[in-house]
Amino acid sequence: MTALSRYVQCAGYELHFMEWGAEDAPVVIAWHGLARTGRDMDALAQFLVGQGFRVICPDTIGRGFSQWSRAPKDEYCLRFYARLARELFDALGIERAHWVGTSMGGAIGTVCASGLWEPSMQDRIATLVLNDNAPQLAEAALARIKAYAGQPPVFDSMAELEQFFRTAYTPFGWLSDLEWRKLTETSTRRLSDGRVTPHYDPAIIQQFTEHENDYLIWPHYDALDLPVLLLRGVNSDLVLKDVAEQMQTRGPGSKGLFEWIEVPDCGHAPALNVDAHWQAVLSHLNKAR
């Protein structure tokens, strides 16, 4: 299945997204992590298309082929990302969709589905998959992310950048050599001096410096009233087990709507690129299909 590369205006910015599947099929929004792009969702999208879904994989502003923010202090934050999501739904005429979010993408899905910031989104998300994301993240892991995300490395060659990605993203789990090469080529930009660097705006780090506790979103989680699946990398340093246990008793967990799966051989975050990952997602989507 060949995907379409498309662009749409959302919240005053040109937002890029990949679109897979038939236009009249049930929709899945697959949203990437903090310093990544929508192309991380290619393998999952290809699988879900084969199961009869239409899959939309956006690049958040400041990442991939989407525009960079003109006001990074104000706009690189979950509240603005939720607005982007709402305007994306509106622009594409999406009335209802499933949501699969890796890390930051899961947090965006949570604050959308809660309806606390974007009330019209509450009834437009049918199910929510949190790929190694929770309403409270480990401080040590956040410190690690802050340390690298604001200063993306620069390399002379693609081979060097690929080796960096292989090291930095070892917690993603198993990827083939072809997948590592694709990951590198879909998340790289070349600088004016010819060197290469990860494809995102270094100012995205201002989400942490200007919006303290932006990822502490228990009120949003507690407001959820839809099926939620947590895929937790068994070695994750971002989503701690005690937080997952709290999720079992709060919000959707208190209503019997929460499921938690430990993903073996992964940390933060499972790459959603093997059959076991796909089947877990598919089983959850089918709960409200």
Contacts in CASP RR format, 6 or more apart in sequence:
PFRMAT RR
TARGET T0000
AUTHOR 0000-0000-0000
METHOD contacts of the structure
MODEL  1
MTALSRYVQCAGYELHFMEWGAEDAPVVIAWHGLARTGRDMDALAQFLVG
QGFRVICPDTIGRGFSQWSRAPKDEYCLRFYARLARELFDALGIERAHWV
GTSMGGAIGTVCASGLWEPSMQDRIATLVLNDNAPQLAEAALARIKAYAG
QPPVFDSMAELEQFFRTAYTPFGWLSDLEWRKLTETSTRRLSDGRVTPHY
DPAIIQQFTEHENDYLIWPHYDALDLPVLLLRGVNSDLVLKDVAEQMQTR
GPGSKGLFEWIEVPDCGHAPALNVDAHWQAVLSHLNKAR
1 20 0 8 1.000
1 21 0 8 1.000
1 46 0 8 1.000
1 49 0 8 1.000
1 50 0 8 1.000
3 18 0 8 1.000
3 19 0 8 1.000
3 20 0 8 1.000
3 42 0 8 1.000
3 45 0 8 1.000
4 18 0 8 1.000
4 19 0 8 1.000
4 20 0 8 1.000
5 16 0 8 1.000
5 18 0 8 1.000
5 65 0 8 1.000
6 16 0 8 1.000
6 17 0 8 1.000
6 18 0 8 1.000
6 19 0 8 1.000
7 14 0 8 1.000
7 15 0 8 1.000
7 16 0 8 1.000
7 17 0 8 1.000
7 65 0 8 1.000
8 14 0 8 1.000
8 15 0 8 1.000
8 17 0 8 1.000
8 88 0 8 1.000
8 91 0 8 1.000
8 92 0 8 1.000
9 15 0 8 1.000
9 91 0 8 1.000
10 83 0 8 1.000
10 84 0 8 1.000
10 87 0 8 1.000
10 88 0 8 1.000
10 91 0 8 1.000
11 61 0 8 1.000
11 75 0 8 1.000
11 80 0 8 1.000
11 83 0 8 1.000
11 84 0 8 1.000
11 87 0 8 1.000
13 61 0 8 1.000
13 66 0 8 1.000
13 67 0 8 1.000
13 69 0 8 1.000
13 84 0 8 1.000
14 66 0 8 1.000
14 67 0 8 1.000
15 58 0 8 1.000
15 59 0 8 1.000
15 61 0 8 1.000
15 66 0 8 1.000
15 67 0 8 1.000
15 84 0 8 1.000
15 88 0 8 1.000
16 58 0 8 1.000
16 59 0 8 1.000
16 64 0 8 1.000
16 65 0 8 1.000
16 66 0 8 1.000
17 38 0 8 1.000
17 56 0 8 1.000
17 57 0 8 1.000
17 58 0 8 1.000
17 59 0 8 1.000
17 88 0 8 1.000
18 38 0 8 1.000
18 39 0 8 1.000
18 41 0 8 1.000
18 42 0 8 1.000
18 45 0 8 1.000
18 56 0 8 1.000
18 57 0 8 1.000
19 54 0 8 1.000
19 55 0 8 1.000
19 56 0 8 1.000
19 57 0 8 1.000
20 45 0 8 1.000
20 46 0 8 1.000
20 48 0 8 1.000
20 49 0 8 1.000
20 54 0 8 1.000
20 55 0 8 1.000
20 56 0 8 1.000
20 57 0 8 1.000
21 49 0 8 1.000
21 52 0 8 1.000
21 53 0 8 1.000
21 54 0 8 1.000
21 55 0 8 1.000
22 52 0 8 1.000
22 54 0 8 1.000
23 54 0 8 1.000
24 54 0 8 1.000
25 52 0 8 1.000
25 53 0 8 1.000
25 54 0 8 1.000
26 52 0 8 1.000
26 53 0 8 1.000
26 54 0 8 1.000
26 97 0 8 1.000
26 98 0 8 1.000
26 289 0 8 1.000
27 53 0 8 1.000
27 54 0 8 1.000
27 55 0 8 1.000
27 56 0 8 1.000
27 94 0 8 1.000
27 96 0 8 1.000
27 97 0 8 1.000
27 98 0 8 1.000
28 45 0 8 1.000
28 48 0 8 1.000
28 53 0 8 1.000
28 54 0 8 1.000
28 55 0 8 1.000
28 56 0 8 1.000
28 97 0 8 1.000
28 98 0 8 1.000
28 99 0 8 1.000
28 100 0 8 1.000
28 285 0 8 1.000
29 55 0 8 1.000
29 56 0 8 1.000
29 58 0 8 1.000
29 85 0 8 1.000
29 88 0 8 1.000
29 94 0 8 1.000
29 97 0 8 1.000
29 98 0 8 1.000
29 99 0 8 1.000
29 100 0 8 1.000
29 109 0 8 1.000
30 38 0 8 1.000
30 41 0 8 1.000
30 44 0 8 1.000
30 45 0 8 1.000
30 55 0 8 1.000
30 56 0 8 1.000
30 57 0 8 1.000
30 100 0 8 1.000
30 101 0 8 1.000
31 38 0 8 1.000
31 41 0 8 1.000
31 57 0 8 1.000
31 58 0 8 1.000
31 60 0 8 1.000
31 85 0 8 1.000
31 99 0 8 1.000
31 100 0 8 1.000
31 101 0 8 1.000
31 102 0 8 1.000
31 104 0 8 1.000
31 105 0 8 1.000
31 106 0 8 1.000
31 108 0 8 1.000
31 109 0 8 1.000
32 38 0 8 1.000
32 40 0 8 1.000
32 41 0 8 1.000
32 57 0 8 1.000
32 58 0 8 1.000
32 59 0 8 1.000
32 60 0 8 1.000
32 63 0 8 1.000
32 101 0 8 1.000
32 102 0 8 1.000
32 104 0 8 1.000
32 105 0 8 1.000
33 40 0 8 1.000
33 101 0 8 1.000
33 102 0 8 1.000
33 103 0 8 1.000
33 104 0 8 1.000
33 105 0 8 1.000
33 269 0 8 1.000
34 103 0 8 1.000
34 104 0 8 1.000
34 145 0 8 1.000
34 149 0 8 1.000
34 204 0 8 1.000
35 63 0 8 1.000
35 149 0 8 1.000
35 152 0 8 1.000
35 198 0 8 1.000
35 200 0 8 1.000
35 204 0 8 1.000
36 63 0 8 1.000
36 102 0 8 1.000
36 187 0 8 1.000
36 200 0 8 1.000
37 59 0 8 1.000
37 63 0 8 1.000
37 64 0 8 1.000
37 65 0 8 1.000
37 186 0 8 1.000
37 187 0 8 1.000
37 199 0 8 1.000
37 200 0 8 1.000
38 57 0 8 1.000
38 58 0 8 1.000
38 59 0 8 1.000
38 63 0 8 1.000
38 64 0 8 1.000
39 57 0 8 1.000
39 182 0 8 1.000
39 183 0 8 1.000
39 186 0 8 1.000
39 187 0 8 1.000
40 102 0 8 1.000
40 183 0 8 1.000
40 186 0 8 1.000
40 187 0 8 1.000
40 271 0 8 1.000
40 272 0 8 1.000
41 55 0 8 1.000
41 57 0 8 1.000
41 100 0 8 1.000
41 102 0 8 1.000
41 272 0 8 1.000
42 57 0 8 1.000
42 182 0 8 1.000
42 186 0 8 1.000
43 179 0 8 1.000
43 271 0 8 1.000
43 272 0 8 1.000
43 273 0 8 1.000
43 278 0 8 1.000
44 55 0 8 1.000
44 100 0 8 1.000
44 272 0 8 1.000
44 273 0 8 1.000
44 277 0 8 1.000
44 278 0 8 1.000
44 281 0 8 1.000
45 55 0 8 1.000
45 57 0 8 1.000
47 278 0 8 1.000
47 282 0 8 1.000
48 55 0 8 1.000
48 278 0 8 1.000
48 281 0 8 1.000
48 282 0 8 1.000
48 285 0 8 1.000
49 55 0 8 1.000
51 282 0 8 1.000
53 98 0 8 1.000
53 285 0 8 1.000
56 88 0 8 1.000
56 92 0 8 1.000
56 94 0 8 1.000
56 97 0 8 1.000
58 66 0 8 1.000
58 84 0 8 1.000
58 85 0 8 1.000
58 88 0 8 1.000
59 65 0 8 1.000
59 66 0 8 1.000
60 66 0 8 1.000
60 81 0 8 1.000
60 84 0 8 1.000
60 104 0 8 1.000
60 105 0 8 1.000
60 108 0 8 1.000
61 67 0 8 1.000
61 68 0 8 1.000
61 69 0 8 1.000
61 75 0 8 1.000
61 76 0 8 1.000
61 81 0 8 1.000
61 84 0 8 1.000
62 68 0 8 1.000
62 69 0 8 1.000
62 76 0 8 1.000
62 200 0 8 1.000
62 201 0 8 1.000
62 203 0 8 1.000
62 204 0 8 1.000
63 199 0 8 1.000
63 200 0 8 1.000
63 201 0 8 1.000
63 204 0 8 1.000
64 187 0 8 1.000
64 189 0 8 1.000
64 199 0 8 1.000
64 200 0 8 1.000
68 201 0 8 1.000
68 203 0 8 1.000
69 75 0 8 1.000
69 76 0 8 1.000
69 201 0 8 1.000
69 203 0 8 1.000
72 201 0 8 1.000
72 203 0 8 1.000
72 204 0 8 1.000
72 206 0 8 1.000
73 206 0 8 1.000
73 210 0 8 1.000
74 80 0 8 1.000
74 210 0 8 1.000
76 201 0 8 1.000
76 203 0 8 1.000
76 204 0 8 1.000
76 206 0 8 1.000
76 207 0 8 1.000
76 210 0 8 1.000
76 211 0 8 1.000
77 207 0 8 1.000
77 210 0 8 1.000
77 211 0 8 1.000
77 214 0 8 1.000
78 107 0 8 1.000
78 108 0 8 1.000
78 111 0 8 1.000
78 207 0 8 1.000
78 211 0 8 1.000
78 214 0 8 1.000
78 215 0 8 1.000
78 217 0 8 1.000
79 111 0 8 1.000
79 117 0 8 1.000
81 104 0 8 1.000
81 108 0 8 1.000
81 111 0 8 1.000
82 108 0 8 1.000
82 109 0 8 1.000
82 111 0 8 1.000
82 112 0 8 1.000
82 117 0 8 1.000
82 118 0 8 1.000
82 121 0 8 1.000
83 117 0 8 1.000
83 118 0 8 1.000
85 108 0 8 1.000
85 109 0 8 1.000
85 112 0 8 1.000
85 118 0 8 1.000
85 121 0 8 1.000
86 112 0 8 1.000
86 118 0 8 1.000
86 120 0 8 1.000
86 121 0 8 1.000
88 94 0 8 1.000
89 95 0 8 1.000
89 97 0 8 1.000
89 121 0 8 1.000
89 124 0 8 1.000
94 124 0 8 1.000
95 124 0 8 1.000
96 123 0 8 1.000
96 124 0 8 1.000
96 125 0 8 1.000
96 126 0 8 1.000
97 124 0 8 1.000
97 125 0 8 1.000
97 126 0 8 1.000
98 125 0 8 1.000
98 126 0 8 1.000
98 127 0 8 1.000
98 128 0 8 1.000
98 129 0 8 1.000
98 285 0 8 1.000
98 288 0 8 1.000
99 106 0 8 1.000
99 109 0 8 1.000
99 112 0 8 1.000
99 113 0 8 1.000
99 125 0 8 1.000
99 127 0 8 1.000
99 128 0 8 1.000
99 129 0 8 1.000
100 129 0 8 1.000
100 131 0 8 1.000
100 272 0 8 1.000
100 281 0 8 1.000
101 108 0 8 1.000
101 109 0 8 1.000
101 129 0 8 1.000
101 130 0 8 1.000
101 131 0 8 1.000
101 133 0 8 1.000
102 131 0 8 1.000
102 132 0 8 1.000
102 133 0 8 1.000
102 269 0 8 1.000
102 272 0 8 1.000
103 131 0 8 1.000
103 132 0 8 1.000
103 133 0 8 1.000
103 238 0 8 1.000
103 268 0 8 1.000
103 269 0 8 1.000
104 133 0 8 1.000
105 133 0 8 1.000
106 128 0 8 1.000
106 129 0 8 1.000
106 130 0 8 1.000
106 131 0 8 1.000
106 133 0 8 1.000
107 133 0 8 1.000
107 215 0 8 1.000
107 217 0 8 1.000
109 125 0 8 1.000
109 128 0 8 1.000
110 128 0 8 1.000
110 130 0 8 1.000
110 133 0 8 1.000
110 135 0 8 1.000
110 217 0 8 1.000
110 220 0 8 1.000
110 221 0 8 1.000
110 224 0 8 1.000
111 117 0 8 1.000
111 118 0 8 1.000
111 217 0 8 1.000
111 220 0 8 1.000
112 118 0 8 1.000
112 121 0 8 1.000
112 124 0 8 1.000
112 125 0 8 1.000
113 121 0 8 1.000
113 122 0 8 1.000
113 125 0 8 1.000
113 128 0 8 1.000
113 220 0 8 1.000
113 224 0 8 1.000
113 226 0 8 1.000
114 122 0 8 1.000
114 219 0 8 1.000
114 220 0 8 1.000
114 221 0 8 1.000
114 223 0 8 1.000
114 224 0 8 1.000
115 121 0 8 1.000
115 122 0 8 1.000
115 220 0 8 1.000
115 223 0 8 1.000
116 219 0 8 1.000
116 220 0 8 1.000
116 223 0 8 1.000
125 226 0 8 1.000
126 226 0 8 1.000
126 288 0 8 1.000
127 226 0 8 1.000
127 227 0 8 1.000
127 228 0 8 1.000
127 229 0 8 1.000
127 284 0 8 1.000
127 285 0 8 1.000
127 287 0 8 1.000
127 288 0 8 1.000
128 224 0 8 1.000
128 226 0 8 1.000
128 227 0 8 1.000
128 228 0 8 1.000
128 229 0 8 1.000
129 228 0 8 1.000
129 229 0 8 1.000
129 231 0 8 1.000
129 281 0 8 1.000
129 284 0 8 1.000
129 285 0 8 1.000
130 228 0 8 1.000
130 229 0 8 1.000
130 230 0 8 1.000
130 231 0 8 1.000
131 231 0 8 1.000
131 269 0 8 1.000
131 270 0 8 1.000
131 272 0 8 1.000
132 231 0 8 1.000
132 232 0 8 1.000
132 233 0 8 1.000
132 236 0 8 1.000
132 238 0 8 1.000
132 239 0 8 1.000
132 263 0 8 1.000
132 266 0 8 1.000
132 267 0 8 1.000
132 268 0 8 1.000
132 269 0 8 1.000
132 270 0 8 1.000
133 230 0 8 1.000
133 238 0 8 1.000
133 239 0 8 1.000
133 269 0 8 1.000
134 221 0 8 1.000
134 230 0 8 1.000
134 238 0 8 1.000
134 239 0 8 1.000
134 243 0 8 1.000
134 244 0 8 1.000
134 247 0 8 1.000
135 216 0 8 1.000
135 217 0 8 1.000
135 218 0 8 1.000
135 220 0 8 1.000
135 221 0 8 1.000
135 243 0 8 1.000
135 247 0 8 1.000
136 215 0 8 1.000
136 216 0 8 1.000
136 217 0 8 1.000
136 218 0 8 1.000
136 243 0 8 1.000
136 246 0 8 1.000
137 215 0 8 1.000
137 216 0 8 1.000
137 238 0 8 1.000
137 239 0 8 1.000
137 243 0 8 1.000
138 237 0 8 1.000
138 238 0 8 1.000
138 239 0 8 1.000
138 240 0 8 1.000
138 243 0 8 1.000
140 237 0 8 1.000
141 237 0 8 1.000
141 238 0 8 1.000
141 268 0 8 1.000
142 208 0 8 1.000
142 215 0 8 1.000
142 238 0 8 1.000
144 237 0 8 1.000
145 208 0 8 1.000
146 205 0 8 1.000
146 208 0 8 1.000
146 209 0 8 1.000
148 168 0 8 1.000
149 202 0 8 1.000
149 204 0 8 1.000
149 205 0 8 1.000
150 202 0 8 1.000
150 203 0 8 1.000
150 204 0 8 1.000
150 205 0 8 1.000
151 202 0 8 1.000
152 197 0 8 1.000
152 198 0 8 1.000
152 200 0 8 1.000
152 202 0 8 1.000
153 161 0 8 1.000
153 164 0 8 1.000
153 197 0 8 1.000
153 198 0 8 1.000
154 191 0 8 1.000
154 195 0 8 1.000
154 196 0 8 1.000
154 197 0 8 1.000
155 161 0 8 1.000
155 164 0 8 1.000
155 195 0 8 1.000
155 196 0 8 1.000
155 197 0 8 1.000
156 195 0 8 1.000
156 196 0 8 1.000
157 196 0 8 1.000
158 184 0 8 1.000
158 185 0 8 1.000
158 188 0 8 1.000
158 196 0 8 1.000
161 184 0 8 1.000
161 188 0 8 1.000
161 196 0 8 1.000
161 197 0 8 1.000
161 198 0 8 1.000
162 180 0 8 1.000
162 181 0 8 1.000
162 184 0 8 1.000
165 180 0 8 1.000
165 183 0 8 1.000
165 184 0 8 1.000
165 187 0 8 1.000
166 180 0 8 1.000
169 183 0 8 1.000
171 233 0 8 1.000
171 235 0 8 1.000
171 236 0 8 1.000
171 266 0 8 1.000
171 267 0 8 1.000
171 268 0 8 1.000
171 269 0 8 1.000
172 266 0 8 1.000
172 267 0 8 1.000
172 269 0 8 1.000
172 270 0 8 1.000
172 271 0 8 1.000
173 265 0 8 1.000
173 266 0 8 1.000
173 267 0 8 1.000
173 270 0 8 1.000
173 271 0 8 1.000
174 265 0 8 1.000
174 271 0 8 1.000
174 273 0 8 1.000
174 274 0 8 1.000
175 183 0 8 1.000
175 271 0 8 1.000
175 273 0 8 1.000
179 271 0 8 1.000
179 273 0 8 1.000
186 199 0 8 1.000
187 198 0 8 1.000
187 199 0 8 1.000
188 196 0 8 1.000
188 197 0 8 1.000
188 198 0 8 1.000
188 199 0 8 1.000
189 196 0 8 1.000
189 197 0 8 1.000
189 198 0 8 1.000
189 199 0 8 1.000
190 196 0 8 1.000
191 197 0 8 1.000
207 214 0 8 1.000
208 214 0 8 1.000
218 250 0 8 1.000
221 247 0 8 1.000
221 250 0 8 1.000
221 251 0 8 1.000
221 252 0 8 1.000
222 250 0 8 1.000
222 251 0 8 1.000
223 251 0 8 1.000
224 251 0 8 1.000
224 252 0 8 1.000
224 257 0 8 1.000
225 251 0 8 1.000
225 252 0 8 1.000
225 255 0 8 1.000
225 257 0 8 1.000
226 252 0 8 1.000
226 257 0 8 1.000
226 288 0 8 1.000
227 252 0 8 1.000
227 257 0 8 1.000
227 258 0 8 1.000
227 259 0 8 1.000
227 284 0 8 1.000
227 287 0 8 1.000
227 288 0 8 1.000
228 247 0 8 1.000
228 252 0 8 1.000
228 253 0 8 1.000
228 257 0 8 1.000
228 258 0 8 1.000
228 259 0 8 1.000
229 258 0 8 1.000
229 259 0 8 1.000
229 260 0 8 1.000
229 261 0 8 1.000
229 280 0 8 1.000
229 281 0 8 1.000
229 284 0 8 1.000
230 239 0 8 1.000
230 244 0 8 1.000
230 247 0 8 1.000
230 258 0 8 1.000
230 259 0 8 1.000
230 260 0 8 1.000
230 261 0 8 1.000
231 261 0 8 1.000
231 263 0 8 1.000
231 270 0 8 1.000
231 277 0 8 1.000
231 280 0 8 1.000
231 281 0 8 1.000
232 239 0 8 1.000
232 241 0 8 1.000
232 244 0 8 1.000
232 260 0 8 1.000
232 261 0 8 1.000
232 262 0 8 1.000
232 263 0 8 1.000
233 239 0 8 1.000
233 262 0 8 1.000
233 263 0 8 1.000
233 264 0 8 1.000
233 266 0 8 1.000
233 267 0 8 1.000
233 268 0 8 1.000
233 269 0 8 1.000
233 270 0 8 1.000
234 262 0 8 1.000
234 263 0 8 1.000
234 264 0 8 1.000
234 265 0 8 1.000
234 266 0 8 1.000
234 267 0 8 1.000
235 266 0 8 1.000
235 267 0 8 1.000
236 266 0 8 1.000
236 267 0 8 1.000
236 268 0 8 1.000
236 269 0 8 1.000
237 267 0 8 1.000
237 268 0 8 1.000
238 268 0 8 1.000
238 269 0 8 1.000
239 268 0 8 1.000
244 260 0 8 1.000
247 253 0 8 1.000
247 258 0 8 1.000
247 260 0 8 1.000
248 258 0 8 1.000
248 260 0 8 1.000
251 257 0 8 1.000
251 258 0 8 1.000
252 258 0 8 1.000
259 284 0 8 1.000
261 280 0 8 1.000
263 270 0 8 1.000
263 276 0 8 1.000
263 277 0 8 1.000
263 280 0 8 1.000
270 277 0 8 1.000
271 277 0 8 1.000
272 278 0 8 1.000
272 281 0 8 1.000
END
